[in-house]
Amino acid sequence: MSNYCRNNAKYKFSELVKDIKAEYLVVSYNNTCDSKSNSSRNKIALEEIERILMKRGSAKIFEKDYRYFNAGSTDFKSHKEYLFVTKIKWKK
């Protein structure tokens, strides 16, 4: 299982974002934090992703209603897909 599927996911994501050397960083995210299924539930909240990315530069967030995959009984009332586009600010 990936570190991004564990409870320490936000720390691993923060390390990854901090160490990336790029002009832009694009991250896709869906809001399954409220899932009844622990295996479907996000380990990083939307606000945490935004905060981590904003430390590296200016981020624009795009959102779109999205039909989710459901193999169980979870019912998401307002499932969305988010796309973060971050322009990295380089320290001089």
Backbone torsions as a table, in degrees:
resi	resn	phi	psi	omega
1	MET	NA	137.2	179.6
2	SER	-68.5	152.2	174.6
3	ASN	-62.4	-21.8	179.9
4	TYR	-79.2	-5.3	176.7
5	CYS	-103.6	5.6	-176.2
6	ARG	-111.9	172.2	-178.3
7	ASN	-64.6	-20.9	178.4
8	ASN	-90.4	16.3	-175.5
9	ALA	-57.4	-40.8	-177.0
10	LYS	-65.7	-31.6	178.3
11	TYR	-72.3	-40.0	177.5
12	LYS	-66.9	-41.0	178.0
13	PHE	-63.2	-42.6	178.8
14	SER	-60.8	-42.9	176.9
15	GLU	-62.0	-44.4	-179.9
16	LEU	-60.3	-49.1	-178.9
17	VAL	-63.2	-40.5	-179.6
18	LYS	-62.7	-35.8	-173.7
19	ASP	-91.3	-8.8	-177.7
20	ILE	-71.8	134.0	176.7
21	LYS	-111.7	96.8	-177.2
22	ALA	-155.6	163.5	176.9
23	GLU	-81.9	-37.7	179.2
24	TYR	-129.5	150.5	175.4
25	LEU	-129.8	125.1	-178.8
26	VAL	-117.6	127.5	-178.1
27	VAL	-129.0	131.0	175.2
28	SER	-101.9	142.9	-174.8
29	TYR	-151.1	143.0	172.1
30	ASN	-123.5	149.2	-171.9
31	ASN	-89.1	73.8	176.7
32	THR	-102.8	22.3	179.9
33	CYS	-59.3	-30.4	-175.4
34	ASP	-94.5	12.4	-179.5
35	SER	-61.5	143.5	176.1
36	LYS	-73.9	-23.4	-179.4
37	SER	-88.6	122.4	-179.9
38	ASN	-60.7	-34.4	-179.0
39	SER	-71.6	-23.1	179.0
40	SER	-92.9	-15.2	-174.8
41	ARG	-73.5	133.3	177.4
42	ASN	-62.5	145.5	177.0
43	LYS	-94.9	-10.7	177.6
44	ILE	-126.8	125.8	179.3
45	ALA	-75.1	154.2	179.1
46	LEU	-52.1	-45.6	-178.2
47	GLU	-65.1	-33.0	178.2
48	GLU	-69.1	-40.7	177.4
49	ILE	-61.9	-47.0	179.8
50	GLU	-59.0	-45.7	-179.1
51	ARG	-62.4	-43.6	179.9
52	ILE	-63.4	-44.2	-178.9
53	LEU	-68.8	-37.4	-178.9
54	MET	-66.0	-21.9	175.4
55	LYS	-67.3	-24.2	-177.8
56	ARG	-97.2	-16.4	-178.5
57	GLY	169.7	-160.4	179.8
58	SER	-95.9	128.4	-176.2
59	ALA	-114.7	136.5	170.7
60	LYS	-106.8	140.5	-178.3
61	ILE	-119.4	126.0	176.8
62	PHE	-111.9	141.1	179.0
63	GLU	-133.2	149.8	-179.1
64	LYS	-147.3	135.5	172.5
65	ASP	-60.1	140.0	-173.4
66	TYR	-144.6	134.1	176.9
67	ARG	-74.7	125.6	-175.9
68	TYR	-91.3	156.4	172.7
69	PHE	-81.9	133.9	-178.7
70	ASN	-138.9	111.2	177.1
71	ALA	-100.2	-3.8	-176.8
72	GLY	-125.9	-142.8	-175.7
73	SER	-108.1	8.5	179.9
74	THR	-68.7	136.5	178.9
75	ASP	-126.0	108.9	178.0
76	PHE	-89.6	125.0	-177.8
77	LYS	-76.9	-34.9	-177.6
78	SER	-141.1	65.9	-179.2
79	HIS	-70.5	133.5	179.9
80	LYS	-135.2	153.0	171.2
81	GLU	-109.7	134.6	-179.4
82	TYR	-116.5	143.8	175.0
83	LEU	-126.2	119.4	177.4
84	PHE	-100.3	125.9	174.8
85	VAL	-118.2	113.3	-174.8
86	THR	-113.9	124.8	172.9
87	LYS	-90.5	116.1	-174.9
88	ILE	-73.1	132.8	173.8
89	LYS	-94.9	125.3	-179.0
90	TRP	-95.3	138.1	176.1
91	LYS	-78.2	137.8	-179.1
92	LYS	-100.5	NA	NA
